[in-house]
Amino acid sequence: MSELSITTIHSTPRPTNLIRAAGLVLFALLAISPGQAEAAKEHRRVAVADPYLEMHTGPGRGYPIFHVVDRGESIEIIMQRTDWFLVRDADGDEGWVDQDQMELTMNPDGSEVDFARAGLEDFTNSKWEMGVLAGDFGGANIVSLYGGYSLNPHVSVEVWGSQILGNFSNGWTASVNVVHETWPDWRVSPFFTLGAGMIWTEPKSTIIQGEDRNDQIGHAGAGFRVYVTRRFLFRAEYKTHVVFTSRNDNEEVEEWKVGFAFFF
Amino acid sequence: MESRFRVLFLILAAQLVLSGCAATKNLFGFGRDEAPPPTAEAPGQVIDPEVERRDIKEPKIDRENFEIGAFAGIMSIEDFGTDLVYGARLAYHLTEGFFVEGTAGQTEAGLTSFESLSGGARLFEDRMLTYYNLNLGYNILPGEGFIGEKRAYNTQFYLIAGLGSTEFAEDDRFTVNFGAGLRLLLNDAWTIRLDFRDHLYDIDILGEEKTVHNLEGTLGFTFFF
């Protein structure tokens, strides 16, 4: 196997001092804690139960297979990235194995291995969700980011932050929503939502008149979530907002958005 | 004579007692080999399966789907020249193909031809351009890059597009961006990212409203965690 070492993972040299220095700077800048002190860490072990296990040079189907591990051999799982596992065999060869093959290994006690893979059931039962949607807010563009927590499969609470970008004014909204899903186990799951928040608007600088405003905003809406694959979902929704302005009349704004989200 | 009988008697008694005790039955080689008592188990079963199961606590598998990093490069702002841009990005890898990424960056606008020719008259004071965007990317061409004879690095060529906002000329502007890039994986955690984007937004600062293209090319490091 050593002749093939050009394409093996571990032929990749360790980062040079320069890279390491840059890395340290990045570390300091971004204040991230997880290090690469892998040596002392204990990894999960499984045994190959299929005739062989294929190791790829990278975490993807396109990367070539450079090594195979025979049946019965024990492997260490160093990490997981998406549906790929970085494993090390008894000889110290490291490579990436896809989840379908990893499912065919055995635990040290002989039981079958089950690596959790997100599916339709998780779409219904997962606790957390995060997504990005964009669309139209009363004629202006809107970009939204949200995070949600499910109290149960039917009811979840969401926090939204949006930026509104229009021809005449820009603004931000922040709101808290309660979402009710009537049939959460359906692949296309409709929902209803109610919420309240704040809206900050400022007219564009090229417009002479106008002043910045902070108003309360309330909304009701409906939409649907569609399970796509893995942890992915598509979401589309319509909301009708009432802006409680300090003027005589309240403003009504219609909003529709589409986007994607993932759950975990 | 009497003591010899006593010894024999004692040996017999000891043998009887010991043979009654299963644990010591064959301890001294006494007693016959008896057939095992009939049970419902299969004839080949030798090991008693009712062993107390060891409580194995399997170490958790480290999941590294997030990618964080910083970058620097050049960005051209249409009509306002080209300057250094720098920023940060955070990505989450959903599958081997798809990833979502948020990026924020900053650059400074130069002078338009009008501003430099008119001598002093500025269209606006705050010359900083700040943008953020939320994107969906797809690793379309996984591959390998060879540097010299002995080094090979995994690479990923990706396409990326998204929405966001650009704060420029004292206003926030809805911005669409798209582009492509190359990720060079130095090892299982660190990567070098080369990235090219086009940022599009509408602006009317020079009279008529028009859609502008701001081209950006950056180089950066990212770290998987």
Interface residues (C-beta under 8 A of the other chain):
Chain A: I6 T7 I9 S11 T12 P13 R14 P15 I19 A22 G23 L26 F27 L29 L30 I32 P34 Q36 K41 E42 H43 R44 T57 G58 P59 G60 R61 G62 Y63 P64 I77 I78 M79 Q80 R81 T82 D83 W84 F85 L86 N107 P108 D109 F115 V132 A134 A140 N141 V143 L145 Q163 L165 N170 K204 S205 T206 T229 R230 R231 F232 F260 F262
Chain B: R53 R54 I56 E58 P59 K60 I61 D62 R63 E64 N65 I68 G69 A70 A88 Y92 H93 L94 T95 E96 G97 F98 V100 F124 L134 L136 N139 L141 P142 G143 E144 F146 E149 K150 R151 A152 Y153 N154 Q156 L163 G164 S165 A169 E170 D171 D172 R173 F174 L185 L186 N187 D188 A189 W190 D204 I205 F221 F223 F224 F225
